[in-house]
């Protein structure tokens, strides 16, 4: 089976713990930062806990692509443990091709803990130190697109290997959604990745951090990000919607109306970006892709975790067909 999109990045099990609001609180510390507080050394009741399998930016995107009708594979790193085996089974159940997954003997799979307080969350993170290698792809494993996002801290050589591979396979398009460590690596270190990107997807704060541009001037941000070589730049902006530029058209898009207040915000950005890219793969222009993305984000935040609310192409198309008249992209 030909691969439409190969999603590349980290994968993890998230355990969502809904905190009891009578036992925890949020306040500002002396630096003005919001801090989650609970009694030290105590046994603290919580309301519920739920394991969510096989998440992470690229894993979330893979599930999203598969539900939107694309032949999807995932390259991520897991340990040779039950957590890893459960993730493989989950991916296969969700029609994600796992033949390019890397299993590390003697290593554990990644497991994070998400502390939910009202509609926000704090994530406890510990990632295994895997040795990352770009896989050798046979002809029948060659994707049309690569969707690349968060990797672990010791993955610099992997980025170089991916860039060299893309330079040799220019027919393969790259969508890049930089994660925390990739942003910290800096533009100079990843200049070849940014330059090779058909799509660069960031939120507004990340756009400023990457480009050094003016937060209040979207045209400045677009100019700087296009200056890195990326052909299509999409900037998400939370409740303000999203913006996209293909170097000629610059558009703004409102959010899709929520049927009820957001339940949990994890994965909204992954849903938006992967759906934007999926629309392009299906043949849409940036205007059409901007209409698709917010619908999946809206659906995801109505559920716990990054994947439960992901829509099929048919479900998304129905919501788009029934969207309000004002739900259209407009010139920036």
C-alpha positions as CSV (number, residue, x, y, z in Angstrom):
1,X,0.0,0.0,0.0
2,X,1.4,3.4,-1.0
3,X,1.9,5.8,1.8
4,X,0.3,9.2,1.5
5,X,1.9,10.6,4.6
6,X,4.6,9.4,7.0
7,X,4.3,11.0,10.4
8,X,7.7,11.3,12.2
9,X,8.3,12.2,15.8
10,X,7.8,11.1,19.4
11,X,5.1,8.9,20.9
12,X,3.9,8.5,24.5
13,X,1.1,7.2,26.7
14,X,-0.6,10.0,28.6
15,X,-2.3,9.3,31.9
16,X,-4.9,12.0,32.5
17,X,-5.5,12.7,36.2
18,X,-8.5,14.9,36.9
19,X,-7.7,16.8,40.1
20,X,-10.2,17.4,42.9
21,X,-10.6,21.2,42.9
22,X,-11.3,21.2,46.6
23,X,-7.8,19.7,47.2
24,X,-5.8,21.8,44.7
25,X,-5.5,25.4,43.8
26,X,-3.9,27.8,41.3
27,X,-2.2,31.0,42.4
28,X,0.4,33.5,41.3
29,X,3.9,33.2,42.7
30,X,6.2,36.1,43.5
31,X,7.3,36.1,39.8
32,X,3.7,36.5,38.6
33,X,3.6,32.9,37.3
34,X,0.6,30.7,37.8
35,X,1.5,27.8,40.0
36,X,-0.5,24.6,40.7
37,X,-0.6,23.9,44.5
38,X,-1.5,20.9,46.6
39,X,-0.7,19.8,50.2
40,X,2.9,18.5,50.5
41,X,3.3,14.9,51.8
42,X,-0.4,14.2,51.9
43,X,-2.6,11.6,50.3
44,X,-4.7,13.7,47.9
45,X,-8.0,12.4,46.5
46,X,-8.4,12.9,42.7
47,X,-11.6,12.5,40.7
48,X,-10.6,10.2,37.9
49,X,-7.7,8.8,35.8
50,X,-7.6,7.7,32.2
51,X,-4.8,6.3,30.0
52,X,-4.7,7.6,26.5
53,X,-2.6,5.5,24.1
54,X,-0.1,6.5,21.5
55,X,-0.1,10.3,21.7
56,X,2.4,13.1,20.9
57,X,2.4,15.6,18.1
58,X,3.3,13.2,15.3
59,X,1.3,10.3,16.7
60,X,-1.8,12.5,17.0
61,X,-1.3,13.7,13.5
62,X,-1.0,10.1,12.2
63,X,-4.4,9.2,13.8
64,X,-5.9,12.4,12.3
65,X,-4.6,11.6,8.8
66,X,-5.9,8.0,9.0
67,X,-9.4,9.2,10.0
68,X,-9.3,11.7,7.2
69,X,-8.9,8.9,4.7
70,X,-5.1,9.0,4.0
71,X,-2.8,6.0,3.9
72,X,-0.7,6.8,6.9
73,X,2.4,5.4,8.5
74,X,4.2,6.5,11.7
75,X,8.0,6.4,12.5
76,X,8.5,6.8,16.2
77,X,10.6,5.1,18.9
78,X,9.3,2.8,21.6
79,X,10.7,0.4,24.2
80,X,10.3,-3.4,24.0
81,X,7.8,-3.4,26.8
82,X,4.0,-3.9,27.3
83,X,3.4,-0.1,27.0
84,X,5.1,-0.2,23.6
85,X,3.2,-3.3,22.5
86,X,-0.1,-1.7,23.5
87,X,0.7,1.4,21.5
88,X,1.5,-0.7,18.4
89,X,-1.8,-2.5,18.7
90,X,-3.7,0.8,19.2
91,X,-2.1,2.3,16.1
92,X,-2.9,-0.7,14.0
93,X,-6.5,-0.7,15.2
94,X,-6.7,3.0,14.1
95,X,-5.4,2.0,10.6
96,X,-1.9,3.5,11.0
97,X,0.9,1.5,9.4
98,X,3.5,0.5,12.0
99,X,6.1,-1.2,9.8
100,X,8.5,1.8,10.2
101,X,8.2,2.0,14.0
102,X,11.6,1.5,15.9
103,X,11.6,-0.8,18.9
104,X,14.5,-0.5,21.3
105,X,15.4,-3.6,23.3
106,X,16.0,-2.9,27.0
107,X,14.4,0.5,26.9
108,X,11.0,1.6,28.3
109,X,8.4,3.4,26.3
110,X,7.6,7.0,27.2
111,X,4.8,7.7,29.7
112,X,3.6,11.1,30.7
113,X,1.1,12.2,33.4
114,X,-1.3,15.0,32.7
115,X,-2.8,16.8,35.7
116,X,-6.1,18.3,34.8
117,X,-7.3,21.3,36.7
118,X,-10.6,22.7,35.3
119,X,-10.1,23.0,31.5
120,X,-6.3,23.5,31.7
121,X,-3.5,21.0,32.3
122,X,0.0,20.6,33.7
123,X,2.1,17.7,32.2
124,X,4.8,15.7,34.0
125,X,7.3,14.5,31.4
126,X,10.1,12.0,31.4
127,X,11.5,10.8,28.0
128,X,13.8,7.9,27.4
129,X,17.2,8.6,25.8
130,X,16.8,6.7,22.6
131,X,19.4,6.6,19.8
132,X,17.6,8.0,16.8
133,X,18.2,6.8,13.2
134,X,16.4,7.8,10.0
135,X,14.9,4.6,8.6
136,X,15.9,3.1,5.2
137,X,12.8,3.4,3.1
138,X,12.1,0.8,0.4
139,X,10.4,1.9,-2.8
140,X,7.0,0.7,-1.5
141,X,7.5,2.7,1.7
142,X,8.2,6.0,0.0
143,X,5.6,8.6,1.2
144,X,4.2,11.5,-0.7
145,X,4.5,13.7,2.4
146,X,6.4,13.7,5.6
147,X,4.8,15.3,8.7
148,X,7.6,16.1,11.2
149,X,7.3,17.3,14.7
150,X,8.6,16.9,18.3
151,X,11.7,14.7,18.9
152,X,13.8,14.0,22.0
153,X,16.8,16.1,23.0
154,X,19.5,13.8,21.6
155,X,18.0,13.8,18.1
156,X,20.2,16.4,16.3
157,X,21.8,13.9,13.9
158,X,18.4,12.6,13.1
159,X,17.4,16.1,11.8
160,X,20.5,16.2,9.6
161,X,19.8,12.7,8.2
162,X,16.2,13.6,7.4
163,X,17.3,16.9,5.7
164,X,19.8,15.0,3.6
165,X,17.2,12.4,2.7
166,X,14.7,15.1,1.6
167,X,17.4,16.8,-0.5
168,X,17.8,13.5,-2.4
169,X,14.0,13.0,-2.7
170,X,12.6,16.3,-3.7
171,X,9.3,14.7,-4.8
172,X,8.5,14.2,-1.1
173,X,6.9,17.2,0.6
174,X,7.6,18.2,4.2
175,X,5.2,19.6,6.7
176,X,7.1,20.8,9.8
177,X,5.5,21.5,13.1
178,X,8.5,22.3,15.4
179,X,8.3,21.0,18.9
180,X,9.9,22.5,22.0
181,X,13.4,21.1,21.6
182,X,13.4,21.8,17.9
183,X,12.6,25.5,18.6
184,X,15.4,25.6,21.3
185,X,17.8,24.2,18.7
186,X,17.4,27.4,16.8
187,X,16.9,28.5,13.3
188,X,20.6,28.3,12.3
189,X,20.9,24.7,13.4
190,X,17.8,23.6,11.6
191,X,18.1,26.0,8.6
192,X,17.9,23.1,6.1
193,X,14.7,21.8,7.6
194,X,13.0,25.2,7.6
195,X,14.1,25.7,4.0
196,X,12.8,22.3,2.8
197,X,9.4,22.8,4.4
198,X,6.4,22.9,2.1
199,X,4.4,23.8,5.2
200,X,5.6,25.4,8.4
201,X,3.0,25.4,11.2
202,X,3.5,27.3,14.5
203,X,1.4,29.2,17.0
204,X,1.8,32.9,17.3
205,X,4.2,32.8,20.3
206,X,6.4,30.2,18.5
207,X,6.4,32.4,15.3
208,X,7.9,35.2,17.4
209,X,10.4,32.9,19.1
210,X,11.6,31.4,15.8
211,X,11.7,34.5,13.7
212,X,12.4,37.3,16.2
213,X,9.6,39.2,14.6
214,X,6.9,41.6,16.0
215,X,4.1,39.7,17.8
216,X,1.6,42.4,16.8
217,X,2.5,42.5,13.1
218,X,1.4,39.3,11.4
219,X,2.8,40.5,8.0
220,X,6.3,40.9,9.7
221,X,6.0,37.3,11.1
222,X,5.0,35.9,7.7
223,X,7.8,37.8,5.9
224,X,10.4,36.4,8.3
225,X,9.1,32.9,8.3
226,X,8.9,32.8,4.5
227,X,12.4,34.2,4.6
228,X,13.6,30.9,6.1
229,X,12.5,29.2,2.9
230,X,9.2,27.6,3.9
231,X,6.6,27.8,1.1
232,X,3.4,27.8,3.1
233,X,3.3,29.3,6.6
234,X,0.3,28.8,8.9
235,X,0.1,30.5,12.3
236,X,-2.5,29.4,14.9
237,X,-3.7,32.0,17.4
238,X,-6.0,30.2,19.9
239,X,-9.4,31.8,20.2
240,X,-8.4,34.4,17.6
241,X,-8.4,31.8,14.9
242,X,-5.5,31.1,12.5
243,X,-3.7,32.7,9.6
244,X,-2.0,31.3,6.5
245,X,0.2,32.5,3.7
246,X,1.4,30.8,0.5
247,X,3.7,33.8,-0.4
248,X,1.0,35.4,-2.5
249,X,-2.3,35.2,-0.5
250,X,-2.5,35.9,3.2
251,X,-5.7,34.8,4.9
252,X,-7.2,34.9,8.4
253,X,-9.8,32.3,9.6
254,X,-12.0,32.4,12.7
255,X,-12.4,29.4,15.0
256,X,-15.3,27.1,14.4
257,X,-18.1,27.7,17.0
258,X,-17.9,25.4,20.0
259,X,-21.1,23.5,20.7
260,X,-20.2,23.7,24.5
261,X,-17.3,25.1,26.5
262,X,-14.0,23.3,25.8
263,X,-13.6,20.2,28.1
264,X,-9.9,19.7,27.7
265,X,-7.5,21.5,25.3
266,X,-4.8,18.8,24.8
267,X,-4.2,18.2,21.1
268,X,-6.1,21.1,19.6
269,X,-3.0,22.4,17.8
270,X,-2.1,19.0,16.5
271,X,-5.7,18.5,15.2
272,X,-5.6,21.9,13.4
273,X,-2.2,21.5,11.8
274,X,-2.7,17.8,10.7
275,X,-6.1,18.6,9.3
276,X,-4.7,21.7,7.4
277,X,-2.0,19.4,5.9
278,X,-4.6,16.6,5.1
279,X,-6.7,19.1,3.2
280,X,-3.7,20.1,1.1
281,X,-2.9,16.4,0.4
282,X,-6.5,15.9,-0.7
283,X,-6.1,18.8,-3.2
284,X,-7.4,21.9,-1.3
285,X,-5.7,25.3,-1.5
286,X,-4.8,27.2,1.7
287,X,-8.3,28.7,1.9
288,X,-9.9,25.3,1.9
289,X,-7.3,24.0,4.3
290,X,-8.0,26.8,6.7
291,X,-11.7,25.9,6.7
292,X,-10.9,22.3,7.6
293,X,-8.5,22.8,10.4
294,X,-10.5,24.6,13.1
295,X,-13.4,22.1,12.8
296,X,-11.2,19.2,14.0
297,X,-9.8,21.4,16.7
298,X,-13.3,22.2,17.9
299,X,-14.2,18.5,18.0
300,X,-11.0,17.5,19.9
301,X,-11.4,20.0,22.8
302,X,-14.8,18.5,23.5
303,X,-13.1,15.3,24.8
304,X,-10.3,14.1,27.0
305,X,-7.1,13.6,25.1
306,X,-5.8,14.5,21.7
307,X,-7.5,11.8,19.6
308,X,-10.9,10.8,20.9
309,X,-12.6,13.8,19.1
310,X,-10.8,13.5,15.8
311,X,-13.2,13.4,12.9
312,X,-13.6,11.3,9.8
313,X,-13.6,13.1,6.4
314,X,-17.3,12.6,6.2
315,X,-18.0,14.0,9.6
316,X,-15.8,17.0,8.9
317,X,-17.4,17.7,5.6
318,X,-20.9,17.6,7.1
319,X,-19.9,20.2,9.8
320,X,-18.3,22.4,7.1
321,X,-21.5,22.1,5.0
322,X,-23.5,23.2,8.0
323,X,-21.1,26.0,9.1
324,X,-22.3,29.6,9.7
325,X,-22.1,32.0,6.8
326,X,-19.3,33.9,8.5
327,X,-17.1,30.8,8.8
328,X,-14.9,31.8,5.8
329,X,-11.3,32.8,5.2
330,X,-10.8,36.5,4.6
331,X,-7.8,38.5,3.4
332,X,-5.4,39.5,6.2
